[in-house]
Every structure is written in C-alpha cells, then in structure tokens.
Amino acid sequence: MTTFEALGIDARLIQATDELGYVNPTAIQEQAIPVLLSGTKDFIGLAQTGTGKTAAFGLPLLHIIDAAAKYPQALVVCPTRELCLQIVKEIELFKKYMTGVSVVAVYGGASIGLQIRDLKRGVQIVVATPGRLIDLIERKAINLEQIRYVVLDEADEMLNMGFQDDIEFILKNTPARESTWLFSATMPPEIRKVSKKYMSDPKEVTVGKVNTTNKSIDHQYYVTTAQHRYETLKRIIDFNPGIYGIIFTRTKADAQEISERLTREGYDIDALHGDLTQQQRDRVMGQFRDKSLQLLIATDVAARGIDVAGISHVINYELPDDVEVYTHRSGRTGRAGNQGICISIVHAKEMYKLKQIERINKSEFHKLDIPSGKDVCRKQFFFFMDKLLSADISHGDYETYVPMLAEKFADVSKEDVLKRVAAMEFDRFLKYYENAEDLNLRSRDRKEPGSREDFGRRRDDRNMGRGDGRKEYARGGGYSRLFVNLGTKDGFFKASFLQFILDMSDLKKDVLGKIDMKDMNSWIEIERGAAQQMIRSLDGKSYKGRRIRMNDADSGGPAGYSKRPRRGEG
Ligand code: AMP
C-alpha cells in the first residue's frame, strides 16, 4: 500500500493528514495526486462523495500553489453551498502547517459584501458555487486572470442543476487555466461534451462503479387511493423506525402543511421551502445534518443544493413530472457506496408516469404492499427491542442499583418486565393501529380507470386538509397567457420551472394550462382568475440576481420580447 510520502506530497501537508488520521491514501487519491502534482495535466476523476476526493484535489492544490503570490491561483467550483463550506473546511485542516495560504468560500445566500472583502485580502484558492461566482465576475469583484487550476467538483450534479452554461462561462473566463480537474460520480454525455471542449487529453481515473443511473438505490412504490396519500406516508415512516430521510412534495404549501401535521402528531420533521430566510434554512439544515431532525420535507427548488451524507430514504409524496427530477431526488440517497431506498407513493392514475420513469431510468421499480397496522407494530417492537439490547451499560453506575432493582422486581417475571416496557413504549402505536384500515389500492377501489388526459387538471388530494381559510383565487372563466423572461437557459426544466412559479405565487398546479418554454422566455397559460396573483408574485422579483419580468402576453405592450442581454452572449 502506498503512503502520502511516496506520492510526493509536501511534508507539512503530511503532518496535517497524519493528525487527521489518514494513514494511507484512498484509491482516488493514489491515482489523482501524482497526476495533479505533475503540473499542467487535465484530469477526470469518476468518484463518488466519500471516496476522499476532496483531499485528492485539495492536497495537490495546496502543494502547487505559490503561497507568496497573493492572488487567486486555483478555483474549485461545486454545486452547493454546503459542499462549498465542506471543501473549505477540509482544505483549512490540510493547510494547518502552511503559512500564508488562504482559501475562501463564495456561495449564494450569504452577504456578497463580506465575500468581496475576503477576496480582497489576497487569497490563493477560491471555492465557489457557480451562480455567486458569476455574480462576482460580473461585478468585477474577482480576478480570474491568473487562475491556473480549475477543479469542477460533482460536475454531474452541477449539470443536473442546470449550471451547464455557467460552467462553460467560468471555463471561458479563466484565460490562464493550465489544468482542469473534473470530478463526477457519473459520466453522462453532457460531461463528455464539456470535457472534450475544454480539456485536452485528460487522464481519466475511475474509482468503483460508474453508472449513468445509481444501482445502489432500490426503487420501491406503494399504490394507494388519492385520499390515503397522507396516511400512507405516515405508515411508511412508522414502518421504518430508523429512517433518516427526505420527503419531496411538488408545492411548498404541501411541504409546509404535511410538516405541520406530522409535527403535531409527534414526528421529528421540518420543512424546507422558499419562504424561509437563509437563517431559518441554515437552522433546519443544521438540525437535519446533525440528525437531531429525522425527516426533512422539501420542494425540489428548496432542496437544491442539499448534500447530506447517509440519507436512508427518499420519499416521493407525489411523483414529479420529469424523469430528471426523479433522478435528482433519488440521487440524494445511495451515495458513497451506501445502499439507499427511494419510495414513491402513487395512485392508479399515476401508474403510467411511474412506468415511464422506470423505462427511462432503466431500473426496475418494486411494488410493495402498504404495511398493515400489525406489520408496523411488529416492526416498531423489534426495533425498540434491538435498541434495548444494544444499549450501552458500560459507563453508568448501574451496578449500584441492581440490588435495589432486584428487590423491587422480585415478584415480577422477566416476561412481565418486557411486556411492561413494551406497553410503555408502544401504547401509542398499538392504540393507533388497533383498527387500522388497509391502505392498499384494491380492485374494489377502482371506481373508474384513470385517464391520462385529466392528470394535472383535477383537484386532487394535493389539497389535503385545505378549506382552512387559505387564500383562494377567484375562478373566472377561460385562460390568460402570461409572458415571463425566464427560460431553459436559466437552468429550469419544465417541472422545476412549474414548481418555481407555483412556489412563488402560492397557487396550485391545476390553475395552469399549457407551458411553453424557450431558451430565454416562457409562456404560461393560467386560469384568468389566478393570472394577477401570479403576476403580482413574480413580476419585479429577482432570480439569480436578475429582475423577473412577467406580464399578460396578449394585452399588448412589450410582452414576448426580452431585451435583456444575457451573460456570455455577444
Ligand atoms: P470526501 O470524499 O472528500 O468527502 O471524503 C470522505 C471522508 O473521508 C472525509 O471525512 C475525509 O476526511 C475522509 N478521508 C479522506 N481521505 C482519507 C484517507 N486517506 N484516509 C482516511 N480518511 C480519509
């Protein structure tokens, strides 16, 4: 087995990695570090999170940058704020014994002023998310003229999130770039394209299996009736006592509502949606990350950028429309070589959609019976008993109490003690599930076969628990057509765009008709009575630092034409 010394790493870095307990380099480190240390090579590392890839690029970067030169020499671009902070944290640890080296994180959702101040102090390594970096470039607040090394970390995630244009823009704006190091867990064709265009003869290293779809995820689904969706969700959670998962909903209203309802019922859950301030978001994410929160419920837009290790389950409260969105959701679990489960709750009308996702995703989906009340109780019971048996009793001063306990329990049998413990723990479950109904969709429930056409138009169980005074739009007859200066170039897929406009406006999907997306603009059909609410909620707001313009496309004026110059054009 190789050592870090043998790879040629600076002694000060080895001292730091020693202290971190790194004895031998991981596979990706062993293969990447010598290549990267040799200077001007392009490199592709196909490796997942958890393989040690941060050190695989972080150590050589620290080794080769010029600590005496106080300008940015290396740029690491990664998809999320969380990952950005994590990379900086690790690099800080590695450079413990190096003086004069600075690394700074720049990411969205935090004060740009403070980040500009940090950059001005003279840093050698910048770790950035694409959106904020471009903002800084456009403000001329960062100097990329002398960047020699660019690392693209989790490149596939960045493309998934729609950052392809941004990445290309960044690569085009690093004129002194000598080396481009690209790390990715998968190798979709888009990444090949980027690498062909911007890298020359890259050395490619693969660690573990690389697939376009993640085979370590078990895709499962439960079929229920529309009105039982919430109850089914609860039962799935109860049936998986050790669950550490993310539940996805299509709208923020659902995320909020389900979260509140589950919290009231004693579940350990919080919601992540667009209405939270950065501070609230950080608090929720912090709790989820340190596992003081077992479940997170989120919309796709709000979950952008979440990168948490060890997620056991992803639950689709409803299926998304786009396969890409499904892949993105399910990819939150089964990472770093761990097994993960992605569960979808579907009802009869959604089966065709599930089959479509299954086909495109090229993975088999497993239909499971929704557990009965008895199944849940049994599962909870054994989970608790396992916990009881594995409780650590080596530290406490338990021995002193044993004689007293023995006396107290002299006339109680071991079986009775167990029963009593179980009763205390399971009373709630047993009572709740005593007469629990069968939630599986049986043939008797199918009053009429679902038609594809009415999908997305019906007023369905997404309105669960409504009628609570939530503001309702006036239902006028007919549709309006709205214009908005957002399009696919802004990184939207149709489903994420839909969700974005619904989240912003607090409207429900069934007010929408056809959506026509182009590169730069989109046209939205919307029920007339809801049009003004949509315009009021979006027009004038900002998206990625740009002002959104939305108006009625058919009422004359400048609708349908955007004069806004786009970055990277012209
Ligand atoms: P990463 O894939 O960079 O997120 O790293 C996953 C985890 O492995 C991190 O907690 C690192 O601190 C740890 N790690 C990285 N390299 C090594 C190594 N050579 N030996 C032991 N642990 C490591």
Boltz pocket constraint, residues with backbone or C-beta under 6 A from the ligand:
constraints:
  - pocket:
      binder: B
      contacts: [[A, 20], [A, 21], [A, 22], [A, 23], [A, 24], [A, 25], [A, 26], [A, 29], [A, 48], [A, 49], [A, 50], [A, 51], [A, 52], [A, 53], [A, 54], [A, 55]]
      max_distance: 6.0
